[in-house]
């Protein structure tokens, strides 16, 4: 039995700095030395194992077992989701219907900057709301390539866009996890997060058109960015505060897309940047003959319906899975939970750490996406053998990205179960009143390591609430800040970088992609830190429920 010691050196600052070394190694190797993500994550994992064993006194066997446990969790939580999401996309390319989908988006506007907002921001938010994981980045990135963006820029746009909806992604799963972890009301956390991320959402479309087309894009297409950002932010605020935080992203995504469509009936940029259709390098490279036939004629209503059918199937299937009776049945009959063998960890207060492996084989996001893919085979009239071959090619296209994701999840759980993450969090909490400014940074670190906002909330939710009680500040504010701060780290977490590069066929370029998006992550994080700090003072304290 291993018991965590959050201050093994006798100096909280030194213990925290040592705990931070694996993350520093990961970010420096990616950003400064331009290492490929799989090697950077492997070195970071090695550093975390050394620190776990020689600084935090974790037995070697348990440290290695913690890494295996984390890697095993990534199979269901990330890989199973991403494989099936990209498989569905590749099926639409193979059948030729993705070209129809691209032309349908092009019919909204002939300007690819506006198309980028609709695809990456609105449609991506819908995917995040329903599926979460890496699916919005993977699917939207290849769709952006199809409207003319180069692979690196397409991946960067998809990563940046997947910020504002993350707090409520997976039908509000991060907020639900935060409520479960802290024992406080998830509705209150959802309302508070809606008063933070809704403000952030207004700025994201402006960043997208700036990345897509620089100052010219901002000068010419700002009405579209303002329309998308305002409608999304208002819907996210209203639904998270007055209806259901689980549904706010779905409605925000649909309303923002509808608002853009209505805007383009009465307005268009003075100088359009026309899309150049291409096929994504990471997808099925050669579609069947149907692609060529469709390219030469106008698309019928049936063609468009079939093109959107996979995503309609996803929306319907995930909506059905959220019905209480269905969800209960899936949870009762489709979940196998068992204690991970050989891993026996106690927290610093003697409470056993959660080392249970939950195999949700029926109701998991990836499983629902897989069923959506099977239904897509039927709707698009693709044979079982062709579907199987496409699935095999989908897995092969990820290559080293699979290794990266396994390593990063292993890193996360070595740091978590050895006490490194908690040591870092406790040290930050000693900043006193300034912790209000640092509170989102804790969530940002959590998502950088785990790759998910839900994972960050599970790790640091109680820390945030404890710090709030110590500082006589609303625990709702700090808990929500953990969620809201974490969303900016989605774009730089190694597993999401790996998903993005694999989806567009540039595996190995994770370091370059990291440098493209890190500045935006840092800028948005600073803005969130300022907002949360002001909300902890009388200046904006009225915003806290």
Beta strands, then each sheet from edge to edge (+ up, - down):
strand 1: 2-3
strand 2: 335-339
strand 3: 345-346
strand 4: 356-360
sheet 1: 1+ 3+
sheet 2: 2+ 4-
end
